[in-house]
């Protein structure tokens, strides 16, 4: 794949990075600190979009078997993006509704429903997009392609931070609405430019006509030991890496009294680390160590960062916060390249969308449960200890310890065994 094509495809991930800053870097902070809502409620509403992830398996499988206008992936990306854009534009108004009704069950249900719809759009587009990348790349070049495209997503997060700081230096409802509307427009434009005309009708990327029915496909996922191991590894890795995703910015506000601008800049420190980690892993580390060891090294680095944040929060050591967040990003970047390279290699001919759907499901369920879990651990810790510092330290401490389980699962994973099972599955 040529560099211009990679960069063009990466525009979709750049836009996705900008969108992630809105929900997980700004809206969560505003709802918790400025609106005064409980972190458990905020996590429930914002994290709801992850629970649309079960759609990723049937829709990924459908994109293998059911093209529209001769295209297997592009129509699903376009439809999913349209739904995401509309839900994004409506998100701040739902936050105002929840604030105005003091977090009533009815208002919270409206918020959960909106973010579920947003998630349906995101995972429809995301699974088809990953499948398109797999269709268009050879195994040997995937480390490079992943590194460039996911680096563009990190650059999108930095762009989202810059936009958020400019528009939302100080919170106001009109500024929040303007920020979400601008980002929705950027997502629509970047996705259209990224994928329009890239997939060729009747190309070699067209999946095999021997793809199985959905019940058979789900049976394949349930019956393979290596599929289950990799599913578990992805789930645990994402869960423990992102348990703090709805808590990090509120942590800065609650424990250290930082402003919206200061806590939004947490994303910049993290993404610089992620970009460096992905650059090193994509250009050199993954080739030298292999994707499995690369993912393990990234998990170790992230565990160290969470240990530092635990000390920073419990001891009110503000000087440790930014270095720890940078180290977190470095570990995540290295982990991303290793895990994504593994993910794209663990597929089978004619069922790329199916397996990508399974891996997307593992990530999304882990993200959803981690978003809820982080808020619940915080609220439980606050109720028991009565101090915000100790409540957030509990979240970071669980992350540091939980990554050990992830490494145990990774050690049991065998790519060769997976491929042997895949050959057997293809015969059935």
C-alpha positions as CSV (number, residue, x, y, z in Angstrom):
1,X,0.0,0.0,0.0
2,X,1.4,3.4,-1.0
3,X,2.0,6.1,1.6
4,X,-0.5,8.5,0.2
5,X,-3.2,5.8,0.4
6,X,-2.2,4.9,4.0
7,X,-2.4,8.6,5.0
8,X,-5.7,9.0,3.2
9,X,-7.2,6.0,5.0
10,X,-5.8,7.3,8.3
11,X,-8.0,10.4,8.1
12,X,-10.9,8.3,9.4
13,X,-8.8,7.4,12.5
14,X,-7.7,11.1,12.9
15,X,-11.4,12.1,13.1
16,X,-12.1,9.2,15.5
17,X,-9.3,10.5,17.8
18,X,-10.8,14.0,17.8
19,X,-14.2,12.5,18.7
20,X,-12.8,10.5,21.6
21,X,-11.5,13.7,23.3
22,X,-15.0,15.1,23.4
23,X,-16.6,12.2,25.4
24,X,-13.7,10.9,27.4
25,X,-11.7,14.1,27.8
26,X,-14.2,16.9,28.1
27,X,-17.8,15.8,28.5
28,X,-17.0,13.4,31.3
29,X,-15.1,16.2,33.2
30,X,-17.8,18.7,32.6
31,X,-20.6,16.4,33.8
32,X,-18.7,15.3,36.9
33,X,-17.0,18.6,38.0
34,X,-19.0,21.5,36.5
35,X,-22.4,19.9,36.5
36,X,-21.8,18.1,39.8
37,X,-23.1,14.7,38.7
38,X,-21.8,11.4,40.2
39,X,-19.0,9.7,38.4
40,X,-20.9,6.4,38.4
41,X,-23.8,8.1,36.5
42,X,-21.4,9.9,34.1
43,X,-19.6,6.6,33.5
44,X,-22.9,4.8,32.9
45,X,-24.1,7.3,30.3
46,X,-20.9,7.9,28.4
47,X,-19.8,4.2,28.6
48,X,-23.1,3.0,27.2
49,X,-21.9,3.4,23.7
50,X,-19.5,0.5,24.2
51,X,-22.4,-1.9,24.8
52,X,-23.5,-1.6,21.2
53,X,-20.4,-3.7,20.5
54,X,-22.3,-7.1,20.1
55,X,-23.4,-5.7,16.7
56,X,-19.8,-5.9,15.5
57,X,-19.9,-9.7,14.9
58,X,-23.1,-9.9,12.9
59,X,-22.4,-6.7,11.0
60,X,-18.8,-7.7,10.3
61,X,-20.0,-11.1,9.1
62,X,-22.7,-9.4,7.0
63,X,-20.0,-7.2,5.3
64,X,-18.2,-10.4,4.3
65,X,-21.3,-11.9,2.7
66,X,-23.6,-9.0,1.7
67,X,-22.2,-6.2,-0.5
68,X,-24.1,-3.1,-1.5
69,X,-23.4,-1.6,-4.9
70,X,-20.6,-4.2,-5.4
71,X,-18.8,-3.0,-2.2
72,X,-18.3,-5.0,0.9
73,X,-17.0,-2.4,3.4
74,X,-17.6,1.2,2.2
75,X,-21.5,1.2,2.6
76,X,-21.2,0.0,6.2
77,X,-18.6,2.6,7.0
78,X,-20.8,5.4,5.5
79,X,-24.0,4.3,7.3
80,X,-22.2,3.9,10.6
81,X,-20.5,7.3,10.3
82,X,-23.8,9.1,9.5
83,X,-25.4,7.7,12.7
84,X,-22.3,8.6,14.8
85,X,-22.4,12.2,13.5
86,X,-26.0,12.8,14.3
87,X,-25.6,11.3,17.9
88,X,-22.5,13.4,18.4
89,X,-24.4,16.6,17.6
90,X,-27.1,15.7,20.1
91,X,-24.8,14.7,23.0
92,X,-24.4,18.1,24.7
93,X,-28.1,18.6,24.8
94,X,-28.6,15.3,26.5
95,X,-26.0,16.3,29.1
96,X,-28.0,19.5,29.8
97,X,-31.1,17.4,30.2
98,X,-29.5,15.2,32.8
99,X,-28.1,18.2,34.6
100,X,-31.5,20.0,34.6
101,X,-33.2,16.9,36.0
102,X,-30.5,16.2,38.6
103,X,-29.6,12.9,37.1
104,X,-33.1,11.5,37.2
105,X,-33.6,7.9,36.0
106,X,-35.6,9.2,32.9
107,X,-32.9,11.7,31.9
108,X,-30.2,9.1,32.5
109,X,-32.1,6.6,30.3
110,X,-32.3,9.1,27.5
111,X,-28.5,9.6,27.8
112,X,-27.8,5.9,27.8
113,X,-30.0,5.5,24.7
114,X,-28.3,8.3,22.8
115,X,-24.8,6.8,23.5
116,X,-26.0,3.3,22.6
117,X,-27.1,4.7,19.2
118,X,-23.7,6.5,18.9
119,X,-22.0,3.2,19.6
120,X,-24.1,1.3,17.0
121,X,-22.8,3.8,14.4
122,X,-19.2,3.7,15.7
123,X,-19.0,-0.1,15.7
124,X,-20.7,-0.6,12.4
125,X,-18.2,1.8,10.8
126,X,-15.2,0.6,12.8
127,X,-15.6,-3.1,12.1
128,X,-16.0,-2.5,8.4
129,X,-13.0,-0.1,8.5
130,X,-10.7,-2.7,10.1
131,X,-11.9,-5.3,7.7
132,X,-11.1,-3.0,4.8
133,X,-7.6,-2.4,6.1
134,X,-7.1,-6.2,6.4
135,X,-8.4,-6.7,2.8
136,X,-6.1,-4.1,1.4
137,X,-2.8,-5.1,3.2
138,X,-0.4,-7.9,3.2
139,X,0.7,-9.4,6.5
140,X,4.3,-8.2,6.2
141,X,3.2,-4.5,5.9
142,X,0.6,-4.4,8.6
143,X,2.9,-3.3,11.4
144,X,3.9,-0.2,9.3
145,X,0.3,0.5,8.2
146,X,-1.0,0.1,11.8
147,X,1.7,2.4,13.2
148,X,1.0,5.2,10.7
149,X,-2.8,5.0,10.8
150,X,-3.1,4.7,14.6
151,X,-0.5,7.4,14.9
152,X,-2.9,9.6,12.9
153,X,-5.6,8.7,15.5
154,X,-3.3,9.9,18.2
155,X,-2.6,13.1,16.2
156,X,-6.4,13.4,16.0
157,X,-6.6,13.3,19.8
158,X,-3.9,16.0,20.0
159,X,-5.9,18.1,17.4
160,X,-9.0,17.5,19.5
161,X,-7.2,18.7,22.6
162,X,-6.1,21.8,20.8
163,X,-9.6,22.5,19.5
164,X,-11.1,21.8,22.9
165,X,-8.7,24.1,24.7
166,X,-9.4,26.9,22.2
167,X,-13.2,26.5,22.4
168,X,-13.5,25.3,26.0
169,X,-10.8,27.1,27.9
170,X,-13.5,27.9,30.4
171,X,-16.8,25.9,30.5
172,X,-20.0,27.4,29.1
173,X,-23.0,25.6,27.5
174,X,-22.7,27.5,24.1
175,X,-19.0,26.6,23.9
176,X,-19.8,22.9,24.6
177,X,-22.5,22.8,21.9
178,X,-20.2,24.6,19.4
179,X,-17.3,22.1,20.1
180,X,-19.5,19.0,19.5
181,X,-21.1,20.4,16.3
182,X,-17.7,21.3,14.8
183,X,-16.3,17.9,15.6
184,X,-19.3,16.1,14.1
185,X,-18.7,18.0,10.8
186,X,-15.0,17.1,10.9
187,X,-15.8,13.4,11.4
188,X,-18.2,13.3,8.5
189,X,-15.8,15.1,6.1
190,X,-12.6,13.2,7.1
191,X,-14.4,9.8,6.8
192,X,-15.8,10.6,3.4
193,X,-12.3,11.6,2.1
194,X,-10.7,8.6,3.7
195,X,-12.7,5.8,2.2
196,X,-14.5,7.1,-0.9
197,X,-13.3,5.1,-3.9
198,X,-10.6,3.1,-2.1
199,X,-12.5,-0.2,-2.2
200,X,-12.7,-1.5,-5.8
201,X,-15.8,-3.3,-7.0
202,X,-15.0,-7.0,-7.8
203,X,-11.4,-6.6,-6.5
204,X,-9.3,-9.5,-5.0
205,X,-10.3,-8.2,-1.6
206,X,-13.8,-9.6,-2.1
207,X,-14.4,-12.2,0.6
208,X,-14.8,-15.9,-0.3
209,X,-18.3,-17.1,-1.3
210,X,-17.7,-20.0,1.1
211,X,-18.2,-17.7,4.2
212,X,-20.3,-19.5,6.8
213,X,-23.8,-18.6,8.0
214,X,-23.9,-16.5,11.2
215,X,-24.9,-19.4,13.5
216,X,-22.0,-21.4,12.2
217,X,-19.7,-18.4,12.5
218,X,-20.6,-17.8,16.1
219,X,-20.0,-21.6,16.7
220,X,-16.5,-21.2,15.3
221,X,-15.7,-18.4,17.7
222,X,-17.1,-20.4,20.7
223,X,-15.3,-23.6,19.7
224,X,-11.7,-22.5,19.2
225,X,-9.4,-22.4,22.2
226,X,-7.0,-19.9,20.7
227,X,-9.9,-17.6,19.7
228,X,-11.1,-17.7,23.3
229,X,-7.6,-17.0,24.6
230,X,-7.0,-14.0,22.3
231,X,-10.5,-12.7,23.1
232,X,-9.7,-12.9,26.8
233,X,-6.3,-11.3,26.3
234,X,-7.8,-8.4,24.4
235,X,-10.6,-8.0,26.9
236,X,-8.3,-7.9,29.9
237,X,-5.7,-5.7,28.2
238,X,-8.2,-3.1,27.2
239,X,-10.2,-3.3,30.5
240,X,-7.2,-2.7,32.7
241,X,-5.5,-0.2,30.4
242,X,-8.7,2.0,30.2
243,X,-10.3,1.6,33.6
244,X,-9.3,5.2,34.2
245,X,-10.8,6.5,30.9
246,X,-13.8,8.4,32.5
247,X,-11.8,9.1,35.7
248,X,-8.5,10.7,34.6
249,X,-9.7,14.3,33.9
250,X,-12.1,14.4,36.9
251,X,-9.1,13.1,39.0
252,X,-7.2,16.3,38.1
253,X,-10.1,18.5,39.0
254,X,-11.2,16.7,42.2
255,X,-7.8,15.9,43.7
256,X,-5.6,18.9,42.5
257,X,-8.2,21.6,41.6
258,X,-7.1,21.8,38.0
259,X,-9.1,23.7,35.4
260,X,-10.8,22.2,32.3
261,X,-7.9,23.5,30.2
262,X,-5.3,21.8,32.4
263,X,-7.1,18.4,32.6
264,X,-7.8,18.4,28.8
265,X,-4.1,18.8,28.3
266,X,-3.7,15.4,30.1
267,X,-4.6,14.0,26.7
268,X,-1.7,15.8,25.1
269,X,0.9,14.3,27.5
270,X,-0.7,10.8,27.0
271,X,-0.8,11.1,23.2
272,X,2.8,12.3,22.9
273,X,3.7,9.1,24.8
274,X,1.4,7.0,22.6
275,X,2.9,8.4,19.4
276,X,6.5,7.8,20.6
277,X,5.6,4.3,21.7
278,X,3.8,3.5,18.4
279,X,6.7,5.0,16.4
280,X,9.3,2.9,18.1
281,X,7.2,-0.2,18.1
282,X,6.1,0.1,14.5
283,X,9.5,1.1,13.1
284,X,11.8,-1.3,15.0
285,X,10.5,-3.0,18.2
286,X,7.8,-5.2,16.7
287,X,10.1,-6.4,14.0
288,X,12.9,-7.3,16.5
289,X,10.7,-8.8,19.3
290,X,7.6,-9.9,17.4
291,X,4.0,-8.6,18.1
292,X,3.4,-10.9,21.1
293,X,6.5,-9.7,23.1
294,X,5.9,-6.1,22.0
295,X,2.3,-6.2,23.4
296,X,3.7,-7.7,26.7
297,X,6.4,-4.9,27.0
298,X,3.7,-2.3,26.5
299,X,1.5,-3.8,29.2
300,X,4.4,-3.7,31.6
301,X,5.1,0.0,30.9
302,X,1.5,0.8,31.4
303,X,1.4,-1.1,34.7
304,X,4.3,1.0,36.0
305,X,2.5,4.2,35.1
306,X,-0.6,3.2,37.0
307,X,1.5,2.4,40.1
308,X,2.9,6.0,39.9
309,X,-0.6,7.4,39.6
310,X,-1.7,5.4,42.6
311,X,1.1,7.1,44.6
312,X,0.4,10.5,43.2
313,X,-3.3,10.3,44.0
314,X,-3.0,8.8,47.5
315,X,-0.1,11.1,48.5
316,X,-1.3,14.2,46.6
317,X,2.0,14.3,44.7
318,X,1.1,16.5,41.7
319,X,4.7,16.4,40.3
320,X,4.2,12.7,39.5
321,X,1.0,13.1,37.5
322,X,2.2,14.3,34.1
323,X,5.3,12.0,33.9
324,X,3.0,9.1,34.8
325,X,0.5,10.0,32.1
326,X,3.3,10.2,29.6
327,X,4.5,6.8,30.6
328,X,1.0,5.5,30.4
329,X,0.8,6.7,26.8
330,X,4.2,5.2,26.0
331,X,3.1,1.8,27.3
332,X,-0.3,2.0,25.4
333,X,1.5,2.9,22.2
334,X,3.8,-0.1,22.3
335,X,0.9,-2.3,23.4
336,X,-1.3,-1.1,20.5
337,X,1.2,-2.0,17.8
338,X,1.8,-5.4,19.2
339,X,-1.9,-6.2,19.9
340,X,-3.2,-4.8,16.6
341,X,-0.6,-6.7,14.6
342,X,-1.7,-9.9,16.4
343,X,-5.3,-9.0,15.8
344,X,-4.9,-8.5,12.1
345,X,-3.0,-11.8,11.7
346,X,-5.5,-13.8,13.6
347,X,-8.1,-14.1,10.9
348,X,-9.1,-16.7,8.3
349,X,-9.8,-16.4,4.5
350,X,-13.4,-15.5,3.8
351,X,-14.1,-14.6,7.4
352,X,-12.0,-11.5,7.9
353,X,-15.1,-9.5,8.9
354,X,-16.2,-12.2,11.3
355,X,-12.9,-12.3,13.2
356,X,-12.5,-8.5,13.2
357,X,-16.0,-8.4,14.6
358,X,-15.0,-10.7,17.4
359,X,-11.9,-8.7,18.2
360,X,-13.8,-5.5,18.0
361,X,-16.4,-7.0,20.4
362,X,-13.7,-7.9,22.9
363,X,-12.3,-4.4,22.9
364,X,-15.7,-2.6,23.0
365,X,-17.1,-4.8,25.9
366,X,-13.8,-4.2,27.8
367,X,-14.0,-0.4,27.2
368,X,-17.7,-0.4,28.3
369,X,-17.1,-2.3,31.4
370,X,-14.0,-0.4,32.2
371,X,-15.9,2.9,31.8
372,X,-18.5,1.7,34.3
373,X,-16.0,-0.1,36.5
374,X,-13.8,3.0,36.9
375,X,-16.7,5.1,38.1
376,X,-18.0,2.4,40.4
377,X,-14.6,1.7,42.0
378,X,-14.2,5.5,42.5
379,X,-17.6,5.8,44.1
380,X,-17.1,2.8,46.3
381,X,-13.6,4.0,47.3
382,X,-15.0,7.4,48.2
383,X,-17.8,5.9,50.3
384,X,-15.3,3.8,52.2
385,X,-12.4,6.2,52.6
386,X,-14.1,9.5,52.4
387,X,-11.2,11.1,50.4
388,X,-11.1,11.7,46.6
389,X,-7.4,11.0,46.5
390,X,-7.8,7.5,47.9
391,X,-10.9,6.9,45.7
392,X,-8.9,7.6,42.5
393,X,-5.9,5.7,43.8
394,X,-8.1,2.6,44.1
395,X,-8.9,2.9,40.3
396,X,-5.2,3.2,39.4
397,X,-4.1,0.4,41.7
398,X,-6.6,-2.1,40.2
399,X,-5.3,-1.2,36.8
400,X,-1.6,-1.9,37.8
401,X,-2.4,-5.3,39.3
402,X,-4.9,-6.4,36.6
403,X,-2.3,-6.1,33.8
404,X,-0.5,-9.0,35.4
405,X,-3.5,-11.2,34.5
406,X,-3.3,-9.9,31.0
407,X,0.4,-11.0,30.7
408,X,-0.5,-14.5,31.8
409,X,-3.1,-14.8,29.1
410,X,-0.7,-13.4,26.5
411,X,1.9,-16.0,27.5
412,X,-0.5,-18.8,26.6
413,X,-1.4,-17.5,23.2
414,X,0.0,-19.4,20.2
415,X,-0.4,-17.9,16.7
416,X,0.7,-21.2,15.1
417,X,-2.0,-23.1,17.1
418,X,-4.6,-20.5,16.0
419,X,-3.7,-21.0,12.3
420,X,-3.8,-24.8,12.7
421,X,-7.3,-24.4,14.2
422,X,-8.3,-22.1,11.4
423,X,-7.3,-24.6,8.8
424,X,-9.4,-27.3,10.6
425,X,-12.4,-24.9,10.8
426,X,-12.2,-24.2,7.0
427,X,-12.6,-27.9,6.3
428,X,-15.8,-28.3,8.4
